[in-house]
Amino acid sequence: MRGIKEQDLTLDTPQQGVVLVVEPLLPQRIRRPSDALRFLLTLIALACVVLLALALQRTLNGLETDVQAGTGRAPDLLSSVSGLLGGVAVLIVPVAFAVERVFHRDGMRIAQGLIAAILALLISYALDEWLVTSGPAELKQLLTGGREVEPLNTVLTPAIAYATAVRMSRRTQWRALMWTALALDVLALFTATKVTALGVILTYLVGLAVGFGTLYGIGSANTRPPGSSVLAALRRLGFAPISARRVEDDSSGSRRYLVGLANQRHLDVTVLDRDRQVAGIVYRLWRRLRLNTETRRRAIRSLRAELEREALMAYAAQAAGASLPRLLGTSEIGTEAALLAYEHIDTRPVQELPDEDVDDELLGQMWEQVRLLHAHRLAHRHLTGESIHVDATGRVLLVDARSGEIAAGDLLLKLDIAQLLAYLGTRVGAERSVRSAAAVLGADTLAGALPLLQRIALSRDTRAATRKNKDLLPAIREQIVTLKPQVEVEEVRLERFSPRTLLTIIASTAAAYFLLTQLSRVNVVSVVATANWMWSGIALVAAAVSYVAAAIMLRGFVPESLPLGRTVLAQLAGSFVKLVAPAAVGGVAINTRYLQKRGVPPGPAVASVGASQLVGLASHILLLLFFGYVTGTQAAPSLTPSRGLLVALLAVAVLFLVVLAVRPLRRLLTSRVRAMFSGVIPRLLDVVQSPRKIIEGVSGTLLLTIAFVVCLVACVRAFGGDLSFTAVAVVFLAGNAIGSAAPTPGGLGAVEASLSLGLTVAGLPGTVATSAVLLFRLLTFWLPVLPGWASFTYLQRHQAI
């Protein structure tokens, strides 16, 4: 078989003979997850240092002054000696290490270090060139101190990358020599004012990043012990293996071997490799950060800790009388791996059984195993179809004890029950899952697990299954409540924060950033101070009326009754969400959520919002055509909307034809339109049956547009401008359409540019047009941010969105 070899590389005793291990060829080089993790952490540290340096420029300048003053007092002899020794040692130490490794036939390690050094040299040169020629002025000043020095030292960066890529840090003597050489060289560079403090820090981090990136990209020498070493460790435990073959890895990615013994018995051997201990670290760190202290697990455990944890759990489960494969021995395999030897039992995982084979007797056995574990305060923590096995006689056994906990608290025991209830629910349904559990554990125990039937508490596979079957967890809860109607459920919060909370924090941060960025370019005080207060007041009232109009419009397309006050608050909340979402997206999401919380089913809720958007779009186009025609008939000398309107319509028609002609674009358009307006027509038919709703919806749509136009007209008049109502209406409708299509939050940039250009083309002086648009955006976009945030928080607190 290709890729398979029969091998025994070690013969421990002549009496044992040669045992051939059938296993795939172990790769000569592997990419270690730990190197990828170190690379990512170094990049994060690099970004944090740069951001802190930019934020604390004065502090860093003071530190730089102190460092230069301190090193400047160094005796000339010390400076000369350190410069000579440091410059030579930085080159000599890597060369000496390379020679030593070549004599030990480890040339690949040196080749890897040379690749890292070359990459570091090129990257440091490129970064230096960019920083000097076109980089941020503040960062350039911090890295050079205004002197003719390299921002990143092109000698130290390759040396650090080389030392990292050859893993010099693992050799104590060589590490000490390398650090001494670097320290002497840095001291000499400081005394000669050839570097800055920030430059040294970034040089070190860039060198580390290149070294770790090279290690992961090229891979490291595979130090995993082969199957022959596993057999040698088993012989030291007193076993006499006569055959061995590698089988499928377990759910954690650990190697597994089926080993035959001289007494006709077999062993299942699990090998824990040191380099696998950080596999999946990002997911585990995320879970550790997100879940509270009682439920989270350690993200990183040493090889020894992992071995002891699994062995202790296996021995404790055996003492509890649970059916697990018996652990017969443990041993380290050199310094890079360890093994656990279990008795071999022919079993198959429950996930491979057909659903019809999972009968009530089998369900009862599963729950009996859980009862035995919990009676001795043992939590399995991974009760899924791959960790529950059935032997040839139909007996249930539990495997994968590595994730378990001894002396577990009530919360972990309840999590076990919730996990198994959910998994079995995906196989046999909610009713049988709950009934089988109640027969063994009792209704009171199930009632205690009721608050933990949360998706976040489940394993990955079970979580994915419950996403597909969204009614499963509610059905299980209903079954438990049926058994125990008087149960008092105390809410258990498993998450430190929910995704919605995280989204709110990100939205607030982004909103603050956009707010400060936008307002930093504008002299708001000057704009407000020079505006006519009467017209500014009219503009403010019109802006406030727009939220009432939006609420009336939404009410008109929802057959169900909606309170006007809270509907207005929902529109204000939408103004806050617009800061982090495109203008046409934020309001739709908030209104849909608001309708669902008011009891409108998800489908009709989306259809209602889609209907209001569809009618609003039609109204927008009709009003644009109408005001464009009226403005054209007025023959305004500075604005020729009739020709512009014709060109715009032709451009839209050409664009529409292009979209229809290109098949991928046509599919994208039809799928988006279908998703947005699916179910809209039936919803509109429901609305048409009520004349009051028709009047409310249409009047709200018209009032919304008129309110915005009046606001913009008043802003123009506030700065002494004089344009007709229809001309301003054309400018607003065109600019609003551009803003809705722009992907920036709230149409930032696109709306301001289009409105300013439109008003200027319409005949307003550039300064007046810019001031009017800034005041308009201040009243309709920035000013509602604070009340929008307050409305958003209020509606969240009252479960209204």
JOSULDA-V855744 format. One record per run of one state. SS is the DSSP state (H for helix, E for strand, C for the rest). FROM is the first residue (numbers start at 1). TO is the last residue. Records with the same first field share a line. If there is no record, write none. Layout:
SS: FROM-TO ; FROM-TO
//
This chain:
C: 1-3 ; 8-20 ; 25-28 ; 31-32 ; 56-56 ; 73-75 ; 104-106 ; 134-136 ; 145-155 ; 166-167 ; 171-171 ; 192-196 ; 219-219 ; 222-226 ; 237-240 ; 248-254 ; 262-265 ; 277-280 ; 292-302 ; 320-323 ; 325-326 ; 334-336 ; 344-346 ; 353-354 ; 358-359 ; 376-378 ; 380-387 ; 392-395 ; 399-400 ; 404-404 ; 406-409 ; 429-429 ; 442-442 ; 453-454 ; 458-459 ; 469-471 ; 484-494 ; 496-498 ; 521-523 ; 531-532 ; 557-563 ; 578-581 ; 598-601 ; 634-640 ; 662-662 ; 678-679 ; 689-690 ; 719-724 ; 742-744 ; 746-749 ; 762-765 ; 783-783 ; 798-801
E: 4-7 ; 21-24 ; 29-30 ; 220-221 ; 241-247 ; 255-261 ; 266-273 ; 291-291 ; 324-324 ; 327-333 ; 337-343 ; 347-349 ; 379-379 ; 388-391 ; 396-398 ; 405-405 ; 495-495 ; 582-582 ; 745-745
H: 33-55 ; 57-72 ; 76-103 ; 107-133 ; 137-144 ; 156-165 ; 168-170 ; 172-191 ; 197-218 ; 227-236 ; 274-276 ; 281-290 ; 303-319 ; 350-352 ; 355-357 ; 360-375 ; 401-403 ; 410-428 ; 430-441 ; 443-452 ; 455-457 ; 460-468 ; 472-483 ; 499-520 ; 524-530 ; 533-556 ; 564-577 ; 583-597 ; 602-633 ; 641-661 ; 663-677 ; 680-688 ; 691-718 ; 725-741 ; 750-761 ; 766-782 ; 784-797
//
